[in-house]
Amino acid sequence: MPKDHLNTVFKGALILSISSLVAKILSAVYRIPLQNMVGNTGFYVYQQIYPLYGIGMTFALNGFPNFISKLVAEQPDETSKSLIARRVFHILSGLSLVVFFGLQLGATWIAAHMGDVNLAPIISAVAWMFVFMPWLATGRGYYQGKFLMGPTAVSQLIEQVVRVAIIIMAAYFSVRLGWDNYRMGTWAMSSAPLAAICSSLIFTVFGLRYLLAPAPAPTHPLPSYRKLTKRFVIEGGTLCLVAAVVILLQLVDSFTVMRGLVHQGQLPEVAKALKGVYDRGQPLVQLGLVVATAFSATLLPALTDALAKRQPIEFKRQTQAMVHVSLALSMAATVGLVALMPQINRLLFGSLEGTTALRIYIISILFAALITTYTSVLQSLNEYTAMIIGIIAGLATKVLANYIFVVHYGINGASAVTVLSLAVMFAVMWLGSPEDLQQVLLESGYLIKLLALSAVMGIVVILSCHQITALVGPILANTRGMAGIITVIGVLIGVLVFVAGAVYARLFTIREWLVLPYGKRLIKAVAKGKEHHS
């Protein structure tokens, strides 16, 4: 690959990574004011249907565009690229119409199986988003296949900003005008098709020129619709499945948690509120994953480059750095959030309800981050078998165990099964990955050092919070303002303990430190300290 072209690819990957990061932060953060405005039951109404939106947008944003970009990049000339995009658009249009009519006609049936028939209009509202999925996915995939990441990045940001704005407006008017929770939910989920329309406008010129205009004569043989559909199901389906792992687990929750709580003996209104409390964990896990995977993702271009240049030693080093950084950040985020959960729960959501369930749920960050990292490496090696088996095994665990655990242990049981399902997924992927990739976690006593350091950090943070609470008294400590102060102090203490411990224990190599923010400055500071003492 020529150097100029490689630089274009790296710059494009950076632009897309930044826009994805901003979109993920927006997607996680808006749910906190939403819950505060509409309460636990209103939040339950929104979160019950959110997985349907999440799956659709994951397909339109990540899964199918990544597969389409591969198809486009394989074509030898511009005409072939446009023709393959046209065929892809036709296949996706058929698929999206099937999903759209399935959701519209089956809305009441789906809502009934979620345990709440009042959700039907919200399902019908979100279904319209699937009409725009082919346009979005094909446009994004076409430009990514030509290594032009700008249109995808812009459409991604537009989609999130428009959707979040409409959701917050719906919540505001719901409170101001006294709407019931289901009317609020319908308006909030109408944000999905409206945001899809706005983000689709970026691809208007592309669509009119390549998808709707008369087709040019082919210059090279193209794969038939049958072969293309087969590849869509196998390759595209795998990418979509990988991208939507966490959301698919949430979809299982939508069908089992509410019904399980009612079976346990809870009144329907109490069960709805409890499901809303349980759903508090989702934005926290999303934010934790953003922190855990953002910096390790910066190593992906170097990983791809090493593979393209057939440099196995460099590939192994980059893989090790990526896994180590992701695991350390996810472990630190997990332990920190578990230690500070009472204060975080009070600060963000105004109560301590569900603190135990949220503490269990937060452990998902650790396994979800490892799954994300390992799937990136396995995809670059074209190793799909372990991923598919792992995801199916994890989803099967969630489907088979969730309802039973909810009936016996309530929302604590649902949290435990989510963590167990992700652990099963990762275990299968890890065992099915090449031996070199397995050894990355076990080299140089890294895992033992990390576990010991994380335990020390967690204990110090918990003791510090208890000490502050004892000093200010229980009444003041239970206010949101003081919860915020304790949280900030706890985070600062946790970061200082973890960084100091990582330096002392030599947890990271120099390469790994450089990936982290301010890592270069820290290396220089440590080097100066050694010189001073010597």
Backbone torsions as a table, in degrees:
resi	resn	phi	psi	omega
1	MET	NA	124.5	179.9
2	PRO	-58.5	151.4	-175.8
3	LYS	-60.9	-42.8	-179.1
4	ASP	-61.5	-41.7	-179.3
5	HIS	-67.2	-38.5	179.4
6	LEU	-64.3	-41.1	176.9
7	ASN	-61.1	-39.7	178.0
8	THR	-61.8	-42.7	179.1
9	VAL	-62.0	-46.4	-178.8
10	PHE	-63.2	-43.9	179.2
11	LYS	-63.2	-41.7	178.4
12	GLY	-62.4	-43.3	178.9
13	ALA	-63.2	-37.3	179.3
14	LEU	-66.5	-44.6	178.9
15	ILE	-59.6	-46.1	-178.9
16	LEU	-66.3	-37.6	179.1
17	SER	-64.5	-42.4	-179.6
18	ILE	-65.3	-45.6	-179.8
19	SER	-64.7	-38.2	177.8
20	SER	-64.3	-39.6	179.4
21	LEU	-62.9	-47.7	179.3
22	VAL	-61.5	-44.1	-179.5
23	ALA	-62.8	-40.4	179.9
24	LYS	-66.3	-40.5	178.8
25	ILE	-63.7	-45.1	177.1
26	LEU	-58.7	-44.5	-177.0
27	SER	-63.5	-30.6	179.8
28	ALA	-85.6	-42.6	-170.3
29	VAL	-70.6	-37.9	-173.9
30	TYR	-62.2	-23.6	-176.9
31	ARG	-70.7	-22.0	179.7
32	ILE	-69.8	-52.5	174.6
33	PRO	-64.0	-31.8	177.9
34	LEU	-60.1	-47.3	-179.6
35	GLN	-65.0	-39.7	179.6
36	ASN	-64.5	-32.8	-177.5
37	MET	-80.5	-41.5	-172.0
38	VAL	-105.1	-6.3	177.2
39	GLY	80.1	178.7	-175.6
40	ASN	-62.8	-43.0	-177.7
41	THR	-69.8	-41.1	176.4
42	GLY	-62.4	-39.5	178.8
43	PHE	-66.2	-39.3	175.6
44	TYR	-57.3	-46.0	-178.2
45	VAL	-58.7	-44.7	-179.7
46	TYR	-67.3	-47.1	-174.5
47	GLN	-70.1	-25.7	177.7
48	GLN	-59.7	-38.6	-175.6
49	ILE	-97.2	-15.5	-177.4
50	TYR	-52.7	-41.1	-179.4
51	PRO	-56.8	-32.9	177.6
52	LEU	-64.1	-42.8	174.8
53	TYR	-63.7	-47.6	-175.6
54	GLY	-58.8	-41.3	178.9
55	ILE	-65.3	-45.9	179.8
56	GLY	-59.5	-44.8	-178.2
57	MET	-74.5	-29.0	175.0
58	THR	-65.4	-41.3	177.1
59	PHE	-63.6	-44.1	-175.7
60	ALA	-76.5	-25.1	-172.6
61	LEU	-98.9	-39.2	-173.5
62	ASN	-120.4	-60.0	-171.0
63	GLY	-57.8	-65.8	-177.3
64	PHE	-67.3	-42.0	177.3
65	PRO	-57.4	-38.7	179.0
66	ASN	-64.3	-39.8	178.2
67	PHE	-70.3	-43.2	-179.7
68	ILE	-63.2	-39.6	179.4
69	SER	-60.8	-35.2	177.6
70	LYS	-66.6	-43.2	178.1
71	LEU	-61.7	-44.3	-179.0
72	VAL	-65.0	-44.0	-178.7
73	ALA	-63.3	-26.9	-179.5
74	GLU	-72.6	-19.1	-174.0
75	GLN	-78.5	143.7	-172.3
76	PRO	-79.4	-22.0	-177.0
77	ASP	-146.7	173.8	-175.0
78	GLU	-63.3	-39.7	-179.0
79	THR	-62.6	-44.9	179.3
80	SER	-64.2	-37.6	178.7
81	LYS	-62.5	-44.4	-178.8
82	SER	-68.7	-36.6	-179.0
83	LEU	-70.5	-37.6	178.9
84	ILE	-68.2	-36.6	176.8
85	ALA	-62.6	-39.5	179.6
86	ARG	-63.6	-44.4	-179.9
87	ARG	-65.7	-39.7	177.1
88	VAL	-60.9	-41.9	180.0
89	PHE	-61.2	-40.6	179.1
90	HIS	-64.3	-44.1	-179.7
91	ILE	-64.0	-45.9	-179.4
92	LEU	-65.6	-34.6	178.7
93	SER	-62.4	-42.7	177.4
94	GLY	-62.4	-44.2	-179.7
95	LEU	-63.4	-45.2	-176.4
96	SER	-67.4	-35.2	178.2
97	LEU	-67.2	-37.1	176.1
98	VAL	-61.7	-45.8	179.7
99	VAL	-65.2	-43.3	-178.7
100	PHE	-58.9	-52.1	-178.6
101	PHE	-68.1	-32.9	177.2
102	GLY	-62.7	-43.2	178.9
103	LEU	-70.1	-39.8	-179.1
104	GLN	-66.3	-48.0	-177.1
105	LEU	-75.3	-29.0	-176.9
106	GLY	-101.6	11.5	-175.3
107	ALA	-56.0	-47.1	-178.2
108	THR	-66.2	-42.0	179.3
109	TRP	-62.4	-45.0	179.4
110	ILE	-62.6	-46.8	-179.3
111	ALA	-60.1	-41.0	179.4
112	ALA	-62.2	-40.3	-179.8
113	HIS	-75.3	-15.2	170.4
114	MET	-83.5	-8.0	178.3
115	GLY	91.1	12.4	-176.3
116	ASP	-155.9	96.6	-176.1
117	VAL	-65.5	-18.7	179.1
118	ASN	-67.2	-10.8	179.6
119	LEU	-79.8	-10.2	-174.1
120	ALA	-54.5	-47.8	-179.9
121	PRO	-61.8	-29.7	-180.0
122	ILE	-71.5	-38.2	176.4
123	ILE	-63.3	-43.1	178.1
124	SER	-61.7	-37.2	-179.3
125	ALA	-66.6	-44.5	-176.9
126	VAL	-72.8	-23.4	-178.0
127	ALA	-59.5	-31.7	-177.8
128	TRP	-61.7	-23.9	179.1
129	MET	-60.4	-33.1	-176.7
130	PHE	-67.5	-20.5	177.5
131	VAL	-63.7	-32.6	-176.0
132	PHE	-94.5	-5.1	-177.7
133	MET	-59.1	-43.7	-178.8
134	PRO	-60.8	-42.6	-179.7
135	TRP	-61.9	-47.5	-178.9
136	LEU	-64.9	-50.1	-175.7
137	ALA	-64.7	-41.4	-178.8
138	THR	-68.9	-43.1	178.4
139	GLY	-61.5	-46.5	179.7
140	ARG	-64.0	-46.1	-178.7
141	GLY	-63.1	-39.2	-179.8
142	TYR	-61.9	-49.6	-177.8
143	TYR	-69.5	-36.6	176.5
144	GLN	-65.1	-35.5	177.8
145	GLY	-65.3	-23.5	176.3
146	LYS	-98.9	11.9	178.6
147	PHE	62.3	29.4	175.3
148	LEU	-108.1	99.3	-172.6
149	MET	-90.5	-12.2	-177.2
150	GLY	-55.4	-53.7	-179.7
151	PRO	-57.7	-40.5	178.8
152	THR	-64.3	-44.4	-179.0
153	ALA	-62.0	-44.9	-178.3
154	VAL	-65.6	-45.3	-179.0
155	SER	-63.7	-35.7	179.1
156	GLN	-63.6	-45.5	-179.7
157	LEU	-68.0	-41.7	178.2
158	ILE	-59.5	-45.7	-178.2
159	GLU	-58.6	-46.7	-177.4
160	GLN	-69.7	-43.2	-177.7
161	VAL	-63.8	-46.5	-180.0
162	VAL	-63.0	-45.2	-177.1
163	ARG	-64.2	-47.5	-178.6
164	VAL	-63.0	-41.2	179.5
165	ALA	-60.8	-43.9	-179.3
166	ILE	-66.8	-40.2	180.0
167	ILE	-62.7	-46.8	-179.9
168	ILE	-65.6	-37.4	176.4
169	MET	-64.1	-41.4	178.9
170	ALA	-62.3	-41.7	178.8
171	ALA	-65.4	-41.3	-179.5
172	TYR	-62.3	-50.0	-179.6
173	PHE	-66.4	-30.7	177.1
174	SER	-60.9	-45.0	179.3
175	VAL	-70.3	-43.3	-175.4
176	ARG	-68.4	-40.5	-174.2
177	LEU	-101.3	-1.4	176.5
178	GLY	73.4	33.6	176.6
179	TRP	-65.9	154.0	171.5
180	ASP	-78.7	167.5	-173.3
181	ASN	-63.3	-31.7	-176.3
182	TYR	-75.5	-34.8	175.0
183	ARG	-66.0	-43.0	176.6
184	MET	-58.7	-44.9	-179.2
185	GLY	-61.8	-39.4	179.5
186	THR	-63.5	-45.8	177.6
187	TRP	-65.6	-39.8	179.9
188	ALA	-63.3	-42.3	-179.6
189	MET	-77.2	-17.3	172.4
190	SER	-65.7	-15.8	176.8
191	SER	-62.3	-28.6	-176.8
192	ALA	-63.4	-56.1	178.0
193	PRO	-65.9	-35.8	179.4
194	LEU	-64.7	-42.2	177.2
195	ALA	-66.6	-37.1	177.5
196	ALA	-63.4	-39.7	177.7
197	ILE	-61.7	-47.3	-178.2
198	CYS	-62.6	-44.2	-178.9
199	SER	-73.1	-23.8	177.8
200	SER	-69.8	-23.5	-178.2
201	LEU	-60.8	-27.1	178.1
202	ILE	-59.3	-29.8	-175.1
203	PHE	-102.5	18.6	-177.7
204	THR	-60.8	-50.5	-178.7
205	VAL	-62.1	-45.1	178.4
206	PHE	-58.6	-46.8	-177.3
207	GLY	-64.2	-44.3	-179.5
208	LEU	-66.2	-34.5	-176.7
209	ARG	-81.4	-41.8	-170.8
210	TYR	-108.3	-23.7	-175.4
211	LEU	-104.3	-33.4	-174.0
212	LEU	-109.2	-20.8	178.7
213	ALA	-73.1	160.7	176.7
214	PRO	-54.9	138.3	-175.9
215	ALA	-73.7	135.7	174.9
216	PRO	-74.1	163.5	177.9
217	ALA	-69.6	135.9	-179.6
218	PRO	-66.9	142.8	178.2
219	THR	-98.2	-19.1	179.5
220	HIS	-140.5	155.4	177.4
221	PRO	-61.8	136.0	179.0
222	LEU	-110.2	150.7	176.9
223	PRO	-62.6	144.1	-179.8
224	SER	-67.3	163.2	177.8
225	TYR	-59.2	-35.1	-178.8
226	ARG	-65.0	-48.2	179.7
227	LYS	-65.7	-39.3	-179.6
228	LEU	-64.8	-41.0	178.6
229	THR	-65.1	-39.4	178.1
230	LYS	-61.8	-44.2	178.2
231	ARG	-65.2	-36.5	178.1
232	PHE	-59.5	-45.8	-177.3
233	VAL	-67.0	-45.9	-174.0
234	ILE	-79.0	-60.4	-175.6
235	GLU	-76.0	-51.8	-179.6
236	GLY	-62.8	-40.8	179.3
237	GLY	-62.3	-38.9	178.4
238	THR	-63.2	-46.9	179.4
239	LEU	-61.3	-40.5	178.6
240	CYS	-65.5	-41.1	-179.6
241	LEU	-62.3	-44.1	179.5
242	VAL	-62.9	-44.9	-176.4
243	ALA	-67.7	-26.4	-172.6
244	ALA	-106.5	17.9	-173.9
245	VAL	-54.3	-55.4	-175.2
246	VAL	-65.2	-37.7	-178.9
247	ILE	-68.2	-35.6	177.8
248	LEU	-64.2	-36.4	175.8
249	LEU	-65.5	-37.3	177.2
250	GLN	-65.9	-34.4	178.3
251	LEU	-64.3	-40.4	176.1
252	VAL	-61.0	-41.0	177.0
253	ASP	-58.9	-40.3	-179.3
254	SER	-59.5	-32.7	-177.9
255	PHE	-91.0	-14.0	-171.2
256	THR	-122.2	-33.2	-172.6
257	VAL	-67.6	-51.7	-179.5
258	MET	-58.4	-48.4	-178.4
259	ARG	-66.3	-37.7	179.2
260	GLY	-65.4	-38.9	178.5
261	LEU	-66.2	-39.6	177.3
262	VAL	-64.9	-42.6	177.8
263	HIS	-62.8	-32.9	178.6
264	GLN	-65.9	-21.7	179.4
265	GLY	120.7	2.0	178.9
266	GLN	-76.3	145.5	172.2
267	LEU	-67.4	146.9	-177.3
268	PRO	-50.8	-43.2	-178.9
269	GLU	-66.7	-36.9	177.3
270	VAL	-68.1	-40.9	179.3
271	ALA	-61.6	-40.9	178.3
272	LYS	-62.2	-45.2	180.0
273	ALA	-63.9	-40.3	178.5
274	LEU	-65.1	-39.6	176.3
275	LYS	-62.6	-37.9	176.2
276	GLY	-62.9	-38.6	176.4
277	VAL	-65.0	-45.1	178.3
278	TYR	-58.2	-38.7	-177.9
279	ASP	-69.7	-10.4	175.0
280	ARG	-59.4	-26.7	-177.0
281	GLY	-68.1	-26.3	-173.6
282	GLN	-63.9	-48.7	177.1
283	PRO	-64.0	-32.1	178.8
284	LEU	-67.2	-41.5	177.4
285	VAL	-65.6	-41.1	178.4
286	GLN	-59.8	-45.8	179.3
287	LEU	-64.6	-40.7	177.6
288	GLY	-61.3	-39.7	179.2
289	LEU	-68.6	-35.6	176.9
290	VAL	-59.4	-46.4	179.5
291	VAL	-64.8	-43.4	-173.5
292	ALA	-70.4	-33.0	-173.0
293	THR	-106.8	-14.5	-174.1
294	ALA	-62.0	-46.2	-174.8
295	PHE	-78.9	-35.6	177.4
296	SER	-66.9	-28.1	179.2
297	ALA	-65.2	-22.6	178.7
298	THR	-66.3	-16.7	179.2
299	LEU	-85.3	-10.8	-176.8
300	LEU	-57.6	-46.9	178.8
301	PRO	-58.5	-40.1	178.7
302	ALA	-65.6	-36.1	177.7
303	LEU	-63.2	-47.6	179.3
304	THR	-62.2	-41.1	-179.7
305	ASP	-63.8	-44.3	179.6
306	ALA	-61.8	-38.1	179.4
307	LEU	-69.1	-42.2	-179.5
308	ALA	-64.3	-35.6	-178.7
309	LYS	-88.3	3.6	179.2
310	ARG	55.3	55.8	178.6
311	GLN	-116.1	83.5	-172.9
312	PRO	-61.3	-35.4	-179.0
313	ILE	-68.3	-44.3	178.2
314	GLU	-64.5	-39.4	178.0
315	PHE	-60.1	-43.3	-179.8
316	LYS	-65.0	-41.4	178.4
317	ARG	-62.4	-44.7	-180.0
318	GLN	-65.3	-39.0	177.9
319	THR	-63.4	-44.4	179.9
320	GLN	-61.4	-44.3	179.3
321	ALA	-61.4	-42.6	-178.2
322	MET	-64.4	-46.2	-178.9
323	VAL	-67.2	-44.9	-178.1
324	HIS	-62.7	-45.5	-179.1
325	VAL	-65.2	-45.9	-179.5
326	SER	-61.9	-45.1	-179.2
327	LEU	-65.2	-43.1	-178.9
328	ALA	-64.6	-45.4	-179.0
329	LEU	-67.0	-40.4	179.7
330	SER	-69.2	-36.6	177.4
331	MET	-66.3	-44.5	-179.9
332	ALA	-64.0	-43.7	179.1
333	ALA	-63.4	-42.1	-179.0
334	THR	-63.5	-52.7	-177.7
335	VAL	-63.9	-41.4	179.0
336	GLY	-62.1	-45.2	179.8
337	LEU	-67.2	-39.2	177.6
338	VAL	-62.7	-44.1	-178.8
339	ALA	-65.4	-36.8	-175.3
340	LEU	-98.4	6.8	-171.2
341	MET	-57.0	-41.8	179.2
342	PRO	-57.8	-44.2	-179.1
343	GLN	-68.6	-41.0	179.7
344	ILE	-65.1	-42.7	179.0
345	ASN	-60.3	-45.8	178.4
346	ARG	-64.4	-44.9	-177.2
347	LEU	-64.1	-50.2	-172.8
348	LEU	-83.5	-36.4	-171.6
349	PHE	-118.2	-1.8	171.4
350	GLY	80.6	6.9	178.1
351	SER	-157.5	171.7	178.5
352	LEU	-100.7	7.8	-179.5
353	GLU	-56.4	135.2	173.5
354	GLY	71.9	18.1	-177.4
355	THR	-58.6	-42.2	179.4
356	THR	-64.0	-45.0	178.9
357	ALA	-61.2	-40.2	180.0
358	LEU	-68.8	-37.6	177.3
359	ARG	-61.4	-40.8	177.9
360	ILE	-67.6	-46.3	-176.8
361	TYR	-58.6	-37.6	-176.0
362	ILE	-60.9	-26.3	179.8
363	ILE	-62.1	-19.1	175.9
364	SER	-54.5	-32.8	-177.6
365	ILE	-55.1	-43.5	-176.1
366	LEU	-59.4	-51.9	-176.5
367	PHE	-75.5	-35.5	178.8
368	ALA	-64.6	-38.4	178.4
369	ALA	-65.9	-42.2	178.3
370	LEU	-65.0	-40.4	177.7
371	ILE	-61.8	-45.5	179.1
372	THR	-59.4	-45.2	-178.4
373	THR	-66.8	-47.6	-178.1
374	TYR	-66.3	-36.9	178.4
375	THR	-66.2	-35.0	176.8
376	SER	-61.0	-44.5	-179.3
377	VAL	-69.1	-45.1	-179.1
378	LEU	-64.1	-37.2	176.9
379	GLN	-63.6	-41.2	179.9
380	SER	-64.1	-25.7	177.6
381	LEU	-92.9	1.2	-176.1
382	ASN	58.7	34.6	177.5
383	GLU	-101.9	99.0	-174.1
384	TYR	-103.9	-21.8	-172.4
385	THR	-59.0	-50.2	-178.0
386	ALA	-62.4	-36.3	179.3
387	MET	-64.0	-49.1	-176.9
388	ILE	-62.6	-47.4	-179.3
389	ILE	-62.7	-41.9	-179.8
390	GLY	-61.9	-46.0	-179.0
391	ILE	-65.4	-43.7	179.0
392	ILE	-62.5	-42.2	179.6
393	ALA	-63.7	-42.2	179.9
394	GLY	-66.4	-44.0	179.0
395	LEU	-64.9	-39.6	178.1
396	ALA	-61.9	-40.3	177.6
397	THR	-59.7	-45.7	-179.2
398	LYS	-64.7	-46.1	-178.0
399	VAL	-63.5	-43.4	-175.5
400	LEU	-75.6	-33.5	-171.2
401	ALA	-101.9	-22.5	-167.5
402	ASN	-61.1	-51.6	-176.0
403	TYR	-59.9	-44.1	-178.4
404	ILE	-62.5	-44.6	-178.9
405	PHE	-67.5	-36.5	178.4
406	VAL	-65.1	-44.1	179.4
407	VAL	-59.2	-38.7	-175.7
408	HIS	-88.8	-35.8	-171.9
409	TYR	-125.0	6.7	178.2
410	GLY	66.9	-147.0	-176.6
411	ILE	-70.3	-21.5	173.1
412	ASN	-62.0	-38.6	178.7
413	GLY	-65.6	-41.5	179.0
414	ALA	-62.4	-41.4	178.3
415	SER	-62.4	-44.8	-178.3
416	ALA	-62.5	-40.6	-178.8
417	VAL	-69.7	-34.9	175.4
418	THR	-59.8	-47.2	179.1
419	VAL	-63.2	-44.5	179.2
420	LEU	-60.2	-43.3	-179.2
421	SER	-61.6	-44.5	178.7
422	LEU	-67.3	-36.3	177.6
423	ALA	-64.5	-40.7	177.0
424	VAL	-62.8	-45.8	178.3
425	MET	-55.6	-49.7	-177.1
426	PHE	-66.6	-41.1	-178.9
427	ALA	-59.6	-43.6	179.5
428	VAL	-65.8	-43.7	178.5
429	MET	-62.0	-43.1	-177.9
430	TRP	-65.3	-45.1	-179.7
431	LEU	-67.4	-29.5	-178.9
432	GLY	-90.5	-2.2	-179.3
433	SER	-84.8	161.9	178.3
434	PRO	-56.8	153.6	-174.3
435	GLU	-58.1	-39.0	178.7
436	ASP	-59.4	-39.9	-179.0
437	LEU	-71.2	-31.8	176.1
438	GLN	-66.6	-40.8	-174.7
439	GLN	-70.0	-19.7	-178.0
440	VAL	-55.2	-38.4	-178.7
441	LEU	-74.8	-21.8	-170.4
442	LEU	-103.8	-5.5	-174.3
443	GLU	-74.3	146.2	170.6
444	SER	56.8	26.1	180.0
445	GLY	61.2	23.8	-175.1
446	TYR	-58.7	-45.9	-175.4
447	LEU	-64.3	-40.8	179.6
448	ILE	-64.5	-45.1	178.1
449	LYS	-59.1	-46.0	-177.1
450	LEU	-64.1	-43.8	179.6
451	LEU	-62.5	-44.0	179.9
452	ALA	-64.1	-45.1	-179.2
453	LEU	-64.0	-42.0	-179.6
454	SER	-65.5	-39.0	178.5
455	ALA	-63.3	-44.7	178.5
456	VAL	-61.2	-46.2	180.0
457	MET	-59.6	-46.5	-179.2
458	GLY	-60.2	-44.4	-179.6
459	ILE	-64.4	-44.0	-179.8
460	VAL	-62.6	-42.8	-179.6
461	VAL	-64.3	-45.5	-179.9
462	ILE	-62.8	-44.9	179.4
463	LEU	-64.1	-38.7	178.9
464	SER	-63.8	-43.4	179.4
465	CYS	-64.2	-41.3	178.0
466	HIS	-63.1	-39.8	-179.7
467	GLN	-65.1	-44.6	178.8
468	ILE	-63.9	-42.8	178.8
469	THR	-60.1	-41.9	179.7
470	ALA	-66.0	-35.7	-178.7
471	LEU	-69.6	-43.2	-175.1
472	VAL	-87.2	-16.7	-179.6
473	GLY	92.0	152.5	-174.3
474	PRO	-65.1	-32.0	-177.3
475	ILE	-68.0	-50.6	179.5
476	LEU	-67.1	-36.3	-178.9
477	ALA	-63.9	-24.6	-178.2
478	ASN	-86.3	2.2	176.7
479	THR	-84.7	154.8	-179.2
480	ARG	-65.3	-36.4	-179.7
481	GLY	-62.1	-47.5	179.6
482	MET	-68.7	-35.0	175.4
483	ALA	-59.1	-38.8	178.0
484	GLY	-65.3	-43.2	179.6
485	ILE	-63.8	-45.4	179.2
486	ILE	-62.6	-39.6	179.2
487	THR	-61.8	-46.9	-179.8
488	VAL	-62.1	-45.9	179.1
489	ILE	-62.3	-43.5	179.5
490	GLY	-61.0	-41.3	178.7
491	VAL	-63.6	-45.7	-179.9
492	LEU	-61.9	-44.1	178.5
493	ILE	-62.7	-44.6	-180.0
494	GLY	-60.2	-44.4	179.8
495	VAL	-63.0	-45.9	-179.4
496	LEU	-61.9	-45.5	-179.7
497	VAL	-63.6	-43.9	-176.8
498	PHE	-67.1	-45.1	-179.0
499	VAL	-65.5	-46.1	179.2
500	ALA	-61.0	-43.0	178.5
501	GLY	-65.1	-39.4	179.6
502	ALA	-64.3	-38.4	177.5
503	VAL	-67.9	-46.6	-177.7
504	TYR	-63.6	-42.4	-176.4
505	ALA	-85.3	-2.2	-176.7
506	ARG	53.0	51.6	-176.7
507	LEU	-67.0	-38.8	-175.9
508	PHE	-112.0	151.6	168.7
509	THR	-79.4	169.2	178.4
510	ILE	-59.4	-41.4	178.6
511	ARG	-57.2	-41.9	-178.3
512	GLU	-72.0	-37.0	176.7
513	TRP	-62.3	-37.1	-176.6
514	LEU	-66.9	-23.4	177.9
515	VAL	-71.1	-31.6	-174.2
516	LEU	-79.3	151.8	177.6
517	PRO	-62.3	134.3	-179.0
518	TYR	63.8	15.3	179.6
519	GLY	-63.4	-38.9	-179.3
520	LYS	-63.7	-43.4	179.5
521	ARG	-63.7	-39.0	-178.9
522	LEU	-65.1	-41.5	178.8
523	ILE	-61.0	-43.5	179.2
524	LYS	-64.6	-41.6	-179.9
525	ALA	-63.5	-42.5	179.0
526	VAL	-65.3	-41.1	179.4
527	ALA	-62.7	-42.7	178.3
528	LYS	-64.4	-39.3	178.9
529	GLY	-61.2	-40.8	179.4
530	LYS	-66.4	-41.4	178.6
531	GLU	-62.7	-41.3	-178.3
532	HIS	-63.6	-42.9	-178.2
533	HIS	-73.3	-28.3	179.5
534	SER	-79.7	NA	NA
